[in-house]
Amino acid sequence: MKRTHWWGRVYLLIVFAVMYTPIVYLMYYSFNSGGAMHDFQSFTLEWYRDVLSDDRLLMIVLNTLVIALLSAAIATILGVIGALAIYYVKRQRTKNALLALNNVLIVSPDVIIGASFLLLFTVAGIKLGFTSVLLSHIAFSVPIVVLMVLPKLEEMSPTLIDAARDLGAGPWQVLSSVVLPFLAPSIWAGFFMALTYSLDDFAVTFFVTGNGFSTLSVEIYSRARQGISLSINALSTLLFLFTMLLVIGYYVLSQKGGRMYGIGGRK
């Protein structure tokens, strides 16, 4: 038992080292005054000042945040509705078919999804830009929210709804006072997952973005193709730190939700 536990810790350390070493390396050289990814000379914030003084880049950051927040909010609403619809389907075969359709966008390669959206928007006459990026981000975020909310629905005891109905609650009161509060931790989890996926997405966005509109992931790729610049490191560091703040925020909210609803389903 002890030996297995020890090897498990070593394995986790190796995995985390492989994942985070390149990120730490990138962040470390974002403070290098030498302007290269080697031979660290002295500490500087020059590259961060370049990023924050770039008006075009700040507009792209604003575009990215607006797309992420809007798509996550809309996808969360649609995902909760979808999870409730699947949960209340009585035939198991139909439920499995709906789940399979829901999972298609998750398991499909991003290149295929992006190309499919590009063809769809071209045929539909939708101009590539803000609208096309927003619609595509909503589309691939909804299945994520469904998968976050549906397991929590399966955990909910039917007696909670029965008790609310016995006390005279109508369908809307049952939904707003019983079901949604019980699902709150998973709804927040779905929202933050959708927000993170939207912020980080590159492949799909690359296909559906148009001239004059860009997001951070596409901009970082475009700048990297032009050559190594430590402003890319600074920009990537800021994006990584923002994502970490989202993770911490989700963790805090999930802990509060667990204390409120985790004991016997009672608030």
Residue frames as qw, qx, qy, qz and C-alpha x, y, z in Angstrom:
[[0.000, 0.886, 0.464, 0.000, 0.00, 0.00, 0.00],
 [0.292, -0.823, 0.093, 0.479, 2.73, 2.47, 0.97],
 [0.430, -0.190, 0.585, 0.661, 4.81, 1.63, -2.10],
 [0.250, 0.585, 0.668, 0.386, 1.80, 2.13, -4.41],
 [0.109, -0.938, -0.282, 0.168, 1.03, 5.43, -2.70],
 [0.394, -0.630, 0.299, 0.599, 4.64, 6.57, -3.14],
 [0.376, 0.081, 0.669, 0.636, 4.70, 5.70, -6.84],
 [0.134, 0.784, 0.589, 0.144, 1.40, 7.50, -7.31],
 [0.191, -0.903, -0.044, 0.382, 2.92, 10.70, -5.94],
 [0.402, -0.375, 0.525, 0.650, 5.96, 10.35, -8.19],
 [0.328, 0.417, 0.723, 0.443, 3.72, 9.82, -11.21],
 [0.022, 0.912, 0.406, -0.046, 1.70, 12.95, -10.39],
 [0.312, -0.764, 0.191, 0.531, 4.88, 14.99, -9.97],
 [0.406, -0.080, 0.655, 0.632, 6.14, 13.85, -13.38],
 [0.222, 0.652, 0.666, 0.285, 2.81, 14.66, -15.04],
 [0.101, -0.948, -0.221, 0.204, 2.65, 18.13, -13.49],
 [0.403, -0.571, 0.367, 0.614, 6.29, 18.79, -14.37],
 [0.381, 0.195, 0.692, 0.582, 5.69, 17.88, -18.03],
 [0.102, 0.791, 0.572, 0.193, 2.60, 20.10, -18.18],
 [0.196, -0.959, -0.160, 0.126, 3.84, 23.15, -16.29],
 [0.618, -0.364, 0.255, 0.649, 7.58, 23.33, -17.12],
 [0.367, 0.376, 0.442, 0.727, 6.99, 24.89, -20.58],
 [0.146, -0.876, -0.370, -0.272, 4.54, 27.38, -19.05],
 [0.548, -0.762, -0.005, 0.345, 6.98, 28.36, -16.30],
 [0.591, -0.066, 0.356, 0.721, 9.75, 28.66, -18.91],
 [0.189, 0.635, 0.456, 0.595, 7.56, 30.95, -21.02],
 [0.326, -0.909, -0.246, -0.082, 6.60, 33.10, -18.02],
 [0.668, -0.519, 0.076, 0.527, 10.20, 33.31, -16.79],
 [0.471, 0.029, 0.365, 0.802, 11.53, 34.74, -20.07],
 [0.058, 0.820, 0.453, 0.346, 8.67, 37.22, -20.34],
 [0.369, -0.917, -0.021, 0.152, 10.71, 39.23, -17.80],
 [0.747, -0.131, 0.255, 0.600, 13.98, 38.98, -19.76],
 [0.086, 0.871, -0.052, -0.481, 15.44, 42.29, -20.88],
 [0.351, -0.351, 0.688, 0.530, 17.59, 40.48, -23.44],
 [0.562, 0.449, -0.149, -0.678, 14.70, 40.00, -25.86],
 [0.538, 0.276, -0.759, -0.240, 15.34, 36.29, -26.41],
 [0.889, -0.315, -0.098, -0.317, 14.24, 32.95, -24.99],
 [0.885, -0.071, -0.238, 0.395, 17.76, 32.26, -23.70],
 [0.489, 0.139, -0.236, 0.828, 20.52, 33.99, -21.73],
 [0.287, -0.859, -0.420, -0.055, 18.39, 35.77, -19.14],
 [0.409, 0.437, -0.186, 0.779, 20.04, 39.16, -18.59],
 [0.018, -0.023, -0.498, 0.867, 17.97, 41.21, -16.15],
 [0.097, 0.564, 0.786, -0.233, 14.43, 41.65, -14.89],
 [0.069, 0.085, -0.193, -0.975, 12.18, 43.98, -16.89],
 [0.383, 0.513, 0.673, -0.370, 8.51, 44.75, -17.42],
 [0.079, 0.395, -0.398, -0.824, 9.15, 46.18, -20.88],
 [0.114, -0.104, -0.877, -0.456, 7.24, 43.44, -22.71],
 [0.051, -0.583, -0.771, 0.251, 4.22, 43.87, -20.47],
 [0.045, 0.622, 0.094, -0.776, 4.27, 47.62, -21.11],
 [0.081, 0.190, -0.660, -0.722, 4.38, 46.90, -24.85],
 [0.087, -0.360, -0.915, -0.157, 1.35, 44.67, -24.54],
 [0.072, -0.678, -0.595, 0.426, -0.64, 47.15, -22.43],
 [0.019, 0.599, -0.094, -0.795, 0.23, 50.07, -24.70],
 [0.039, 0.008, 0.792, 0.609, -0.87, 48.27, -27.88],
 [0.484, 0.187, 0.202, -0.831, -4.35, 49.64, -28.63],
 [0.656, 0.190, -0.550, -0.481, -5.07, 47.02, -31.27],
 [0.398, 0.056, -0.893, 0.203, -4.13, 44.24, -28.89],
 [0.164, 0.107, 0.621, -0.759, -6.30, 45.69, -26.12],
 [0.616, 0.192, -0.111, -0.756, -9.24, 45.74, -28.55],
 [0.616, 0.143, -0.750, -0.192, -8.57, 42.08, -29.35],
 [0.140, -0.006, -0.840, 0.524, -8.53, 41.31, -25.61],
 [0.414, 0.166, 0.321, -0.836, -11.89, 43.07, -25.29],
 [0.663, 0.199, -0.461, -0.555, -13.25, 41.08, -28.25],
 [0.456, 0.106, -0.878, 0.102, -12.07, 37.85, -26.65],
 [0.046, 0.081, 0.728, -0.679, -13.64, 38.64, -23.27],
 [0.538, 0.193, 0.069, -0.817, -16.95, 39.72, -24.79],
 [0.662, 0.178, -0.625, -0.373, -17.13, 36.58, -26.93],
 [0.339, 0.070, -0.889, 0.301, -16.19, 34.35, -23.99],
 [0.185, 0.119, 0.605, -0.766, -18.66, 35.89, -21.53],
 [0.603, 0.217, -0.082, -0.763, -21.55, 36.05, -24.00],
 [0.638, 0.181, -0.698, -0.271, -21.02, 32.56, -25.38],
 [0.223, 0.038, -0.881, 0.416, -20.59, 31.07, -21.90],
 [0.335, 0.136, 0.459, -0.811, -23.74, 32.76, -20.57],
 [0.686, 0.241, -0.219, -0.651, -25.90, 31.76, -23.55],
 [0.559, 0.204, -0.800, -0.076, -24.42, 28.26, -23.67],
 [0.004, -0.039, 0.823, -0.567, -25.10, 27.82, -19.95],
 [0.548, 0.190, 0.267, -0.769, -28.77, 28.72, -20.39],
 [0.733, 0.299, -0.413, -0.449, -29.15, 26.45, -23.42],
 [0.386, 0.262, -0.871, 0.155, -27.14, 23.69, -21.76],
 [0.245, 0.004, 0.727, -0.642, -29.31, 23.68, -18.62],
 [0.694, 0.267, 0.060, -0.666, -32.44, 23.54, -20.77],
 [0.647, 0.359, -0.630, -0.236, -30.91, 20.71, -22.81],
 [0.147, 0.194, -0.903, 0.355, -29.89, 18.76, -19.70],
 [0.459, 0.115, 0.542, -0.694, -33.41, 19.08, -18.26],
 [0.727, 0.337, -0.212, -0.560, -34.93, 17.97, -21.57],
 [0.528, 0.307, -0.791, -0.026, -32.69, 14.89, -21.75],
 [0.077, -0.143, 0.824, -0.544, -33.30, 14.08, -18.07],
 [0.551, 0.194, 0.455, -0.672, -37.08, 14.02, -18.49],
 [0.596, 0.289, -0.581, -0.473, -37.03, 11.81, -21.61],
 [0.805, -0.242, 0.391, -0.374, -38.67, 8.54, -20.58],
 [0.961, 0.277, -0.011, 0.018, -37.42, 6.18, -23.31],
 [0.631, -0.580, 0.359, 0.369, -33.85, 5.10, -22.62],
 [0.671, 0.257, 0.466, 0.517, -33.09, 4.60, -26.31],
 [0.205, 0.886, 0.230, 0.347, -34.15, 8.15, -27.13],
 [0.421, -0.891, 0.142, 0.093, -32.14, 9.50, -24.19],
 [0.725, -0.282, 0.426, 0.462, -29.02, 7.63, -25.37],
 [0.536, 0.550, 0.407, 0.495, -29.49, 8.99, -28.90],
 [0.034, -0.974, -0.092, -0.202, -29.76, 12.56, -27.59],
 [0.587, -0.719, 0.282, 0.243, -26.64, 12.09, -25.47],
 [0.730, 0.065, 0.447, 0.513, -24.77, 10.73, -28.49],
 [0.338, 0.778, 0.293, 0.441, -25.78, 13.76, -30.55],
 [0.307, -0.951, 0.035, -0.024, -24.74, 16.03, -27.69],
 [0.685, -0.534, 0.363, 0.338, -21.31, 14.44, -27.53],
 [0.755, 0.508, 0.254, 0.329, -20.57, 14.73, -31.26],
 [0.211, 0.921, -0.110, 0.310, -19.11, 18.23, -30.99],
 [0.530, -0.754, 0.386, -0.041, -16.94, 17.18, -28.03],
 [0.796, -0.185, 0.528, 0.232, -15.36, 14.11, -29.63],
 [0.679, 0.670, 0.209, 0.216, -15.08, 15.53, -33.16],
 [0.608, -0.058, 0.054, 0.790, -11.73, 17.06, -34.20],
 [0.027, -0.725, -0.190, 0.662, -11.66, 20.85, -33.96],
 [0.073, -0.273, 0.556, 0.782, -10.54, 21.15, -37.58],
 [0.017, -0.359, -0.862, -0.359, -13.65, 19.34, -38.80],
 [0.085, -0.736, -0.580, 0.339, -15.89, 21.44, -36.55],
 [0.102, -0.611, 0.092, 0.779, -14.28, 24.66, -37.73],
 [0.027, -0.079, 0.701, 0.709, -14.53, 23.71, -41.40],
 [0.030, -0.517, -0.848, -0.113, -18.17, 22.68, -40.92],
 [0.067, -0.767, -0.379, 0.513, -19.05, 26.01, -39.34],
 [0.104, -0.431, 0.366, 0.818, -17.21, 27.85, -42.11],
 [0.006, -0.182, -0.817, -0.548, -19.27, 26.05, -44.76],
 [0.082, -0.652, -0.740, 0.142, -22.49, 26.63, -42.80],
 [0.086, -0.721, -0.167, 0.667, -21.89, 30.36, -42.39],
 [0.080, -0.258, 0.550, 0.790, -20.87, 30.72, -46.04],
 [0.045, -0.353, -0.852, -0.384, -24.02, 28.97, -47.29],
 [0.151, -0.728, -0.624, 0.240, -26.23, 30.87, -44.83],
 [0.252, 0.745, 0.160, 0.597, -24.71, 34.18, -45.90],
 [0.538, -0.827, -0.101, 0.132, -23.46, 35.05, -42.41],
 [0.364, 0.818, -0.321, 0.308, -20.48, 37.39, -42.60],
 [0.803, -0.111, -0.407, 0.420, -17.41, 36.05, -40.86],
 [0.076, 0.552, -0.277, 0.783, -16.57, 38.08, -37.77],
 [0.256, -0.252, 0.594, -0.719, -18.12, 38.69, -34.38],
 [0.790, 0.003, 0.093, -0.607, -21.41, 36.90, -35.11],
 [0.838, 0.251, -0.473, -0.102, -19.83, 33.80, -36.65],
 [0.315, 0.328, -0.745, 0.488, -17.31, 33.44, -33.81],
 [0.420, -0.196, 0.481, -0.745, -20.02, 33.92, -31.16],
 [0.864, 0.070, -0.077, -0.493, -22.36, 31.35, -32.73],
 [0.750, 0.284, -0.592, 0.083, -19.61, 28.76, -33.13],
 [0.115, 0.313, -0.717, 0.612, -18.43, 29.23, -29.53],
 [0.637, -0.120, 0.310, -0.696, -21.99, 28.83, -28.26],
 [0.873, 0.179, -0.314, -0.328, -22.37, 25.67, -30.34],
 [0.681, 0.221, -0.653, 0.247, -19.31, 23.87, -29.01],
 [0.037, -0.304, 0.612, -0.730, -19.90, 25.09, -25.43],
 [0.720, -0.202, -0.013, -0.664, -23.49, 23.84, -25.04],
 [0.876, -0.011, -0.480, -0.051, -22.52, 20.11, -24.97],
 [0.391, 0.244, -0.626, 0.629, -19.95, 20.86, -22.26],
 [0.350, -0.251, 0.338, -0.837, -22.58, 22.48, -20.05],
 [0.845, -0.100, -0.251, -0.462, -24.97, 19.58, -20.65],
 [0.778, 0.086, -0.583, 0.219, -22.32, 17.09, -19.52],
 [0.161, 0.242, -0.561, 0.775, -21.62, 19.15, -16.40],
 [0.477, -0.172, 0.212, -0.835, -25.29, 19.55, -15.40],
 [0.782, -0.032, -0.454, -0.425, -26.80, 16.18, -16.34],
 [0.564, 0.014, -0.764, 0.311, -24.88, 14.05, -13.79],
 [0.054, -0.050, 0.517, -0.853, -25.99, 16.41, -11.02],
 [0.637, -0.049, -0.135, -0.757, -29.58, 16.01, -12.20],
 [0.742, 0.002, -0.660, -0.121, -29.19, 12.23, -11.99],
 [0.329, 0.046, -0.726, 0.603, -28.06, 12.63, -8.36],
 [0.335, -0.189, 0.182, -0.905, -31.14, 14.62, -7.40],
 [0.110, 0.193, 0.942, -0.252, -33.65, 12.61, -5.38],
 [0.184, -0.426, -0.624, -0.628, -37.19, 12.57, -6.87],
 [0.368, -0.614, -0.648, 0.260, -38.51, 13.00, -3.33],
 [0.208, -0.305, -0.095, 0.924, -37.33, 16.64, -3.39],
 [0.197, -0.091, -0.453, -0.865, -39.66, 17.42, -6.29],
 [0.416, -0.440, -0.772, -0.193, -42.46, 15.30, -4.83],
 [0.341, -0.491, -0.531, 0.600, -42.19, 17.13, -1.50],
 [0.027, -0.196, 0.080, 0.977, -42.33, 20.51, -3.24],
 [0.322, -0.224, -0.624, -0.676, -45.42, 19.47, -5.21],
 [0.424, -0.475, -0.761, 0.125, -47.09, 18.14, -2.05],
 [0.241, -0.465, -0.346, 0.778, -46.57, 21.58, -0.50],
 [0.323, 0.815, 0.414, -0.246, -48.45, 23.18, -3.40],
 [0.171, -0.588, 0.402, 0.681, -45.54, 24.33, -5.56],
 [0.727, 0.626, 0.113, -0.258, -46.26, 24.74, -9.27],
 [0.882, 0.293, 0.102, 0.354, -43.90, 23.69, -12.09],
 [0.323, 0.778, -0.163, 0.513, -42.12, 27.07, -12.16],
 [0.479, -0.757, 0.311, -0.317, -41.73, 27.13, -8.37],
 [0.952, -0.181, 0.219, 0.117, -40.32, 23.60, -8.41],
 [0.743, 0.485, 0.010, 0.462, -37.81, 24.61, -11.08],
 [0.156, 0.784, -0.179, 0.573, -36.77, 27.92, -9.54],
 [0.488, -0.687, 0.322, -0.431, -36.86, 26.95, -5.84],
 [0.882, -0.275, 0.379, -0.054, -35.78, 23.31, -5.89],
 [0.895, 0.314, 0.183, 0.259, -34.15, 22.14, -9.13],
 [0.434, 0.787, -0.133, 0.418, -32.03, 25.18, -10.06],
 [0.352, -0.804, 0.402, -0.261, -30.67, 25.75, -6.50],
 [0.895, -0.230, 0.377, 0.053, -29.72, 22.07, -6.36],
 [0.811, 0.424, 0.192, 0.355, -27.99, 22.37, -9.75],
 [0.005, -0.994, 0.100, 0.042, -26.23, 25.65, -8.90],
 [0.498, -0.611, 0.528, 0.316, -22.71, 24.16, -8.40],
 [0.630, 0.154, 0.658, 0.384, -22.87, 22.24, -11.69],
 [0.357, 0.875, 0.308, 0.109, -24.32, 25.25, -13.52],
 [0.152, -0.932, 0.280, 0.171, -21.41, 27.40, -12.34],
 [0.608, -0.317, 0.643, 0.342, -19.02, 24.61, -13.28],
 [0.595, 0.505, 0.559, 0.280, -20.52, 24.49, -16.77],
 [0.167, 0.982, 0.083, -0.012, -20.29, 28.27, -17.11],
 [0.309, -0.800, 0.452, 0.245, -16.62, 28.38, -16.13],
 [0.652, -0.037, 0.678, 0.339, -15.78, 25.43, -18.37],
 [0.495, 0.727, 0.431, 0.205, -17.53, 27.10, -21.31],
 [0.025, -0.988, 0.110, 0.104, -15.75, 30.37, -20.51],
 [0.489, -0.574, 0.577, 0.314, -12.36, 28.65, -20.40],
 [0.652, 0.248, 0.643, 0.316, -12.97, 26.73, -23.63],
 [0.357, 0.890, 0.265, 0.101, -13.97, 29.93, -25.39],
 [0.185, -0.921, 0.290, 0.185, -10.92, 31.83, -24.16],
 [0.498, -0.454, 0.679, 0.292, -8.53, 29.05, -25.20],
 [0.762, 0.418, 0.493, 0.038, -10.09, 27.97, -28.49],
 [0.103, -0.569, 0.459, 0.675, -7.97, 28.45, -31.59],
 [0.248, 0.037, 0.859, 0.447, -8.82, 25.87, -34.26],
 [0.185, 0.674, 0.715, 0.037, -12.53, 26.62, -34.60],
 [0.025, -0.871, -0.135, 0.471, -12.05, 30.37, -34.22],
 [0.268, -0.410, 0.546, 0.679, -9.33, 30.38, -36.88],
 [0.228, 0.302, 0.818, 0.433, -11.83, 29.07, -39.45],
 [0.007, 0.760, 0.640, 0.111, -14.74, 31.39, -38.62],
 [0.222, -0.725, -0.101, 0.644, -13.02, 34.69, -37.86],
 [0.537, 0.727, 0.319, 0.285, -12.99, 37.36, -40.55],
 [0.457, 0.340, -0.047, 0.820, -10.95, 40.36, -41.57],
 [0.153, -0.572, 0.068, -0.803, -11.00, 43.07, -38.93],
 [0.739, -0.506, 0.137, -0.424, -11.98, 40.74, -36.10],
 [0.597, 0.304, -0.707, 0.226, -9.66, 38.51, -34.09],
 [0.765, -0.623, -0.063, -0.148, -9.29, 36.82, -30.72],
 [0.339, -0.791, 0.509, 0.009, -6.27, 36.36, -28.48],
 [0.798, -0.124, 0.571, 0.150, -5.53, 32.80, -29.55],
 [0.690, 0.621, 0.279, 0.247, -5.56, 33.72, -33.25],
 [0.098, 0.967, -0.194, 0.130, -3.50, 36.87, -32.58],
 [0.557, -0.623, 0.542, 0.085, -0.86, 34.94, -30.61],
 [0.814, 0.170, 0.503, 0.235, -0.59, 32.43, -33.46],
 [0.501, 0.828, 0.129, 0.215, -0.26, 35.21, -36.04],
 [0.123, -0.926, 0.348, -0.076, 2.48, 36.97, -34.04],
 [0.728, -0.391, 0.548, 0.133, 4.35, 33.70, -33.41],
 [0.792, 0.432, 0.352, 0.248, 4.52, 33.09, -37.17],
 [0.293, 0.930, -0.079, 0.206, 6.25, 36.45, -37.61],
 [0.508, 0.431, -0.540, 0.514, 9.08, 35.46, -35.28],
 [0.584, -0.425, -0.581, 0.375, 9.89, 35.10, -31.60],
 [0.025, -0.584, 0.108, -0.804, 8.96, 38.14, -29.54],
 [0.233, -0.113, -0.791, 0.555, 8.80, 38.24, -25.78],
 [0.404, -0.018, 0.097, -0.909, 5.61, 40.28, -26.03],
 [0.712, -0.072, -0.582, -0.387, 4.01, 36.94, -26.95],
 [0.477, -0.070, -0.767, 0.423, 5.36, 35.54, -23.68],
 [0.073, 0.034, 0.415, -0.906, 3.93, 38.46, -21.75],
 [0.581, -0.022, -0.222, -0.782, 0.55, 38.14, -23.47],
 [0.699, -0.067, -0.700, -0.129, 0.46, 34.38, -22.88],
 [0.297, -0.026, -0.708, 0.640, 1.41, 34.88, -19.23],
 [0.307, 0.005, 0.226, -0.925, -1.44, 37.33, -18.70],
 [0.701, -0.026, -0.421, -0.575, -3.89, 34.94, -20.37],
 [0.599, -0.030, -0.779, 0.180, -2.65, 32.04, -18.24],
 [0.091, -0.026, -0.598, 0.796, -2.97, 34.05, -15.01],
 [0.501, -0.017, -0.021, -0.865, -6.50, 35.11, -15.98],
 [0.734, -0.040, -0.605, -0.306, -7.43, 31.47, -16.58],
 [0.425, -0.020, -0.768, 0.480, -5.99, 30.56, -13.20],
 [0.207, -0.012, 0.357, -0.911, -8.18, 33.23, -11.58],
 [0.682, -0.035, -0.316, -0.659, -11.20, 31.63, -13.27],
 [0.667, -0.024, -0.743, 0.060, -10.23, 28.23, -11.89],
 [0.189, -0.015, -0.646, 0.739, -9.79, 29.65, -8.38],
 [0.414, -0.026, 0.084, -0.906, -13.14, 31.43, -8.67],
 [0.740, -0.053, -0.518, -0.425, -14.84, 28.22, -9.74],
 [0.525, -0.014, -0.776, 0.349, -13.20, 26.33, -6.87],
 [0.053, -0.008, 0.489, -0.871, -14.40, 28.89, -4.32],
 [0.588, -0.009, -0.104, -0.802, -17.94, 28.83, -5.71],
 [0.726, -0.012, -0.658, -0.202, -18.04, 25.03, -5.82],
 [0.328, -0.002, -0.758, 0.564, -16.87, 24.85, -2.21],
 [0.294, 0.026, 0.313, -0.903, -19.65, 27.23, -1.16],
 [0.694, 0.034, -0.353, -0.627, -22.15, 25.28, -3.21],
 [0.593, 0.024, -0.800, 0.090, -21.00, 22.02, -1.65],
 [0.095, -0.042, -0.683, 0.723, -21.48, 23.38, 1.86],
 [0.435, 0.077, 0.114, -0.890, -24.92, 24.76, 0.99],
 [0.808, 0.160, -0.135, -0.550, -26.34, 21.78, -0.88],
 [0.464, 0.383, -0.799, -0.013, -23.98, 18.91, -0.34],
 [0.087, -0.087, 0.878, -0.462, -25.38, 17.57, 2.93],
 [0.251, 0.382, 0.859, -0.232, -28.45, 15.52, 2.22],
 [0.147, 0.487, 0.587, 0.630, -29.52, 17.96, -0.51],
 [0.232, -0.849, -0.457, 0.130, -30.67, 20.50, 2.13],
 [0.274, 0.681, -0.064, 0.676, -29.84, 24.17, 2.07]]
